[in-house]
Amino acid sequence: MHGGTLSGACYETTPDGRMGWYEYFARKGHAVYLPDQVSRARSGFNVTAFNEVGAGVRPPSALPNMFVVTKAQTWPIFRFGPSLGTAFADEQFPVEAIDELAKQSIPDQNVEFQNPPSINFITQTRLAELGVKIGGAVLVGHSESGVYPEQAALQMRPASED
């Protein structure tokens, strides 16, 4: 499961064009699923507010809040360096590929879904359901989604145990 402002596509390749975890595990003979958090990327979200603003039915102020990480914010958040363009001396991320990383970033609408059932709980539940459906899984997550695999695994149990 991808981290904040990303999608499952971040596992397809590295920003500098090397093989991503998706291909690595597939080449090792493992089935690989790249889900997106509920309301993000291929998982979709309710576009009604955007359509209504576009049609002039609602004012632009009615658009939902989105969280977007800029390139400048990426440097300290991902610990590339103290500020945009200034890498730490021992930085191992290929900082020349920062523009490619920025292309993977997508707006995060999850800030709109903080009331129960939270979008995080729905994502974890759907991840657990997928794991059960395919007969078990190794779940991987990072950053914002680091806890999702653990929470999904705690929910996973065969239907016969209900």
C-alpha positions as CSV (number, residue, x, y, z in Angstrom):
1,M,0.0,0.0,0.0
2,H,1.4,3.4,-1.1
3,G,2.0,6.4,1.1
4,G,0.5,9.8,1.2
5,T,-0.2,11.7,-2.0
6,L,0.9,8.6,-4.0
7,S,-0.8,5.7,-5.6
8,G,0.0,2.0,-6.2
9,A,1.9,3.2,-9.3
10,C,4.8,4.2,-7.1
11,Y,5.7,0.5,-6.8
12,E,5.8,0.1,-10.6
13,T,9.2,1.8,-11.1
14,T,11.6,4.0,-9.2
15,P,11.7,7.7,-10.0
16,D,15.1,7.2,-11.7
17,G,13.7,4.4,-14.0
18,R,15.0,1.3,-12.2
19,M,12.8,-1.7,-11.6
20,G,10.1,-1.2,-8.9
21,W,9.0,-3.6,-6.2
22,Y,6.0,-4.6,-8.4
23,E,8.3,-6.0,-11.2
24,Y,10.9,-7.4,-8.7
25,F,8.3,-9.5,-6.9
26,A,6.5,-10.5,-10.1
27,R,9.9,-11.7,-11.6
28,K,10.3,-13.8,-8.4
29,G,7.1,-15.6,-9.3
30,H,4.8,-13.8,-6.8
31,A,1.3,-12.5,-7.7
32,V,1.4,-8.7,-7.0
33,Y,-1.6,-6.4,-6.4
34,L,-1.2,-2.7,-6.3
35,P,-4.3,-1.3,-4.6
36,D,-4.9,2.4,-4.1
37,Q,-6.3,3.9,-0.9
38,V,-10.0,4.4,-1.0
39,S,-10.7,7.8,-2.6
40,R,-7.4,8.1,-4.3
41,A,-6.1,7.5,-7.9
42,R,-7.6,4.3,-9.5
43,S,-9.8,3.8,-6.4
44,G,-11.7,6.9,-7.3
45,F,-13.8,9.4,-5.3
46,N,-17.1,11.2,-5.6
47,V,-16.7,13.8,-8.3
48,T,-20.1,15.4,-7.8
49,A,-18.8,18.6,-6.2
50,F,-16.3,19.1,-9.1
51,N,-19.0,18.6,-11.7
52,E,-21.4,20.9,-10.0
53,V,-18.8,23.7,-9.7
54,G,-17.9,23.1,-13.3
55,A,-21.5,23.4,-14.3
56,G,-21.9,26.6,-12.3
57,V,-24.5,25.0,-9.9
58,R,-22.2,25.5,-6.9
59,P,-19.5,28.1,-6.1
60,P,-15.8,27.2,-6.3
61,S,-15.7,27.5,-2.5
62,A,-17.8,24.3,-2.4
63,L,-14.9,22.2,-3.7
64,P,-13.5,19.7,-1.2
65,N,-10.2,20.3,0.5
66,M,-7.2,18.6,-1.1
67,F,-3.8,17.9,0.4
68,V,-0.9,18.3,-2.1
69,V,2.8,18.0,-1.4
70,T,4.9,20.3,-3.4
71,K,8.5,19.6,-4.6
72,A,9.8,22.0,-2.0
73,Q,7.9,20.2,0.8
74,T,9.1,16.8,-0.4
75,W,12.8,17.6,0.4
76,P,12.4,17.9,4.2
77,I,9.5,15.4,4.5
78,F,11.3,12.6,2.7
79,R,14.6,13.7,4.3
80,F,16.4,14.4,1.0
81,G,17.9,17.6,2.5
82,P,17.0,20.7,4.5
83,S,15.5,22.5,1.6
84,L,14.7,22.1,-2.2
85,G,18.0,21.6,-4.1
86,T,20.1,21.1,-1.0
87,A,20.7,17.4,-0.4
88,F,22.3,15.9,2.7
89,A,25.9,14.8,2.1
90,D,25.0,11.1,2.6
91,E,21.7,11.2,0.7
92,Q,21.1,8.0,-1.2
93,F,17.9,9.0,-3.1
94,P,18.8,9.9,-6.7
95,V,17.9,13.6,-6.2
96,E,18.4,14.2,-9.9
97,A,15.1,12.3,-10.3
98,I,13.0,14.6,-8.1
99,D,10.9,15.7,-11.1
100,E,10.0,12.1,-11.8
101,L,9.0,11.6,-8.1
102,A,6.9,14.8,-8.3
103,K,5.0,13.3,-11.3
104,Q,3.9,10.4,-9.1
105,S,2.3,12.7,-6.5
106,I,-1.4,13.1,-6.7
107,P,-3.9,15.3,-4.7
108,D,-5.1,13.6,-1.5
109,Q,-8.8,14.0,-0.9
110,N,-8.7,11.8,2.3
111,V,-8.7,14.9,4.5
112,E,-12.4,15.2,3.7
113,F,-13.2,11.8,5.2
114,Q,-12.3,12.0,8.9
115,N,-15.7,10.9,10.3
116,P,-16.4,7.3,11.0
117,P,-16.2,5.1,9.2
118,S,-12.9,6.7,8.3
119,I,-11.4,6.3,4.9
120,N,-8.4,4.6,6.6
121,F,-10.6,2.0,8.1
122,I,-12.4,1.4,4.8
123,T,-9.0,1.0,3.1
124,Q,-7.7,-1.4,5.7
125,T,-11.0,-3.4,5.5
126,R,-10.8,-3.7,1.7
127,L,-7.2,-4.7,1.9
128,A,-8.1,-7.4,4.4
129,E,-10.9,-8.6,2.2
130,L,-8.5,-8.9,-0.8
131,G,-6.1,-10.9,1.3
132,V,-8.8,-13.3,2.3
133,K,-10.2,-13.5,-1.3
134,I,-6.8,-14.5,-2.7
135,G,-6.0,-17.0,0.1
136,G,-3.5,-15.0,2.1
137,A,-1.0,-12.3,1.3
138,V,2.2,-10.6,2.3
139,L,1.2,-7.0,2.9
140,V,3.6,-4.1,2.4
141,G,3.0,-0.5,3.2
142,H,5.1,2.7,3.7
143,S,4.8,6.2,5.1
144,E,1.1,7.2,5.6
145,S,0.0,3.6,4.9
146,G,2.7,2.0,7.1
147,V,0.1,0.8,9.6
148,Y,-2.5,-0.4,7.0
149,P,-1.0,-3.9,6.4
150,E,-0.9,-4.6,10.2
151,Q,-4.4,-3.4,10.6
152,A,-5.6,-5.4,7.6
153,A,-3.8,-8.5,8.8
154,L,-5.6,-8.2,12.1
155,Q,-8.9,-8.2,10.3
156,M,-8.1,-11.1,8.0
157,R,-9.7,-14.4,8.8
158,P,-11.3,-17.0,6.5
159,A,-15.1,-16.8,6.2
160,S,-15.4,-20.2,8.0
161,E,-14.2,-18.6,11.2
162,D,-17.2,-16.2,11.3
